[in-house]
């Protein structure tokens, strides 16, 4: 879980700074992070599930911020 927290922090920092180059580089990585956290959330129970669910909500928010601040493809 600590590893995914660190990944989320990097993504959040890029989104907060609105660093388009960093966001562009983290785009594919963010999909990996989302899928890993989602899988952990689905396979967990009890307190672990609560923690993973919270992290899943957070990754969704961070990814939305990345999309708003990132380079526009159109």
C-alpha positions in Angstrom: 0.0 0.0 0.0 2.9 2.4 0.8 4.2 2.0 -2.8 0.8 3.0 -4.3 0.6 6.0 -1.9 4.0 7.2 -3.2 2.8 6.8 -6.8 -0.4 8.8 -5.9 1.7 11.5 -4.3 3.8 11.9 -7.5 0.7 12.1 -9.6 -1.0 14.6 -7.3 2.1 16.8 -7.2 2.2 17.0 -11.0 -1.5 17.8 -11.2 -1.3 20.4 -8.4 1.7 22.1 -10.2 -0.2 21.8 -13.5 3.0 20.6 -15.0 1.8 19.6 -18.5 5.0 17.7 -19.3 5.0 15.7 -16.1 1.3 15.0 -16.5 1.9 13.8 -20.1 4.7 11.5 -18.9 2.5 10.1 -16.0 -0.5 9.5 -18.2 0.1 5.8 -18.9 1.5 5.3 -15.5 -1.7 6.6 -13.9 -3.7 3.9 -15.7 -1.4 1.3 -14.2 -1.9 2.8 -10.7 -5.6 2.9 -11.1 -5.9 -0.7 -12.2 -3.6 -1.9 -9.4 -5.6 0.0 -6.7 -8.9 -1.1 -8.2 -7.8 -4.8 -8.2 -6.6 -4.5 -4.5 -9.9 -2.9 -3.6 -11.9 -5.7 -5.2 -9.8 -8.5 -3.6 -9.7 -7.0 -0.1 -12.0 -7.2 2.9 -12.4 -5.5 6.3 -10.0 -2.7 7.2 -7.9 -3.3 4.2 -10.9 -2.8 1.9 -11.7 0.5 3.5 -8.1 1.7 3.0 -8.0 0.5 -0.6 -11.5 2.0 -1.3 -10.3 5.4 0.0 -7.2 5.2 -2.1 -9.4 4.3 -5.1 -11.5 7.5 -4.6 -8.3 9.5 -4.3 -6.8 8.2 -7.5 -10.0 9.0 -9.4 -9.8 12.6 -8.1 -6.1 12.9 -8.9 -6.7 11.6 -12.4 -9.5 14.0 -13.0 -7.2 16.9 -11.9 -4.5 15.6 -14.3 -7.0 15.5 -17.1 -8.1 19.1 -16.4 -4.5 20.4 -16.1 -2.9 18.2 -18.7 -2.1 18.9 -22.3 -5.1 19.2 -24.5 -5.2 16.8 -27.4 -7.8 18.7 -29.4 
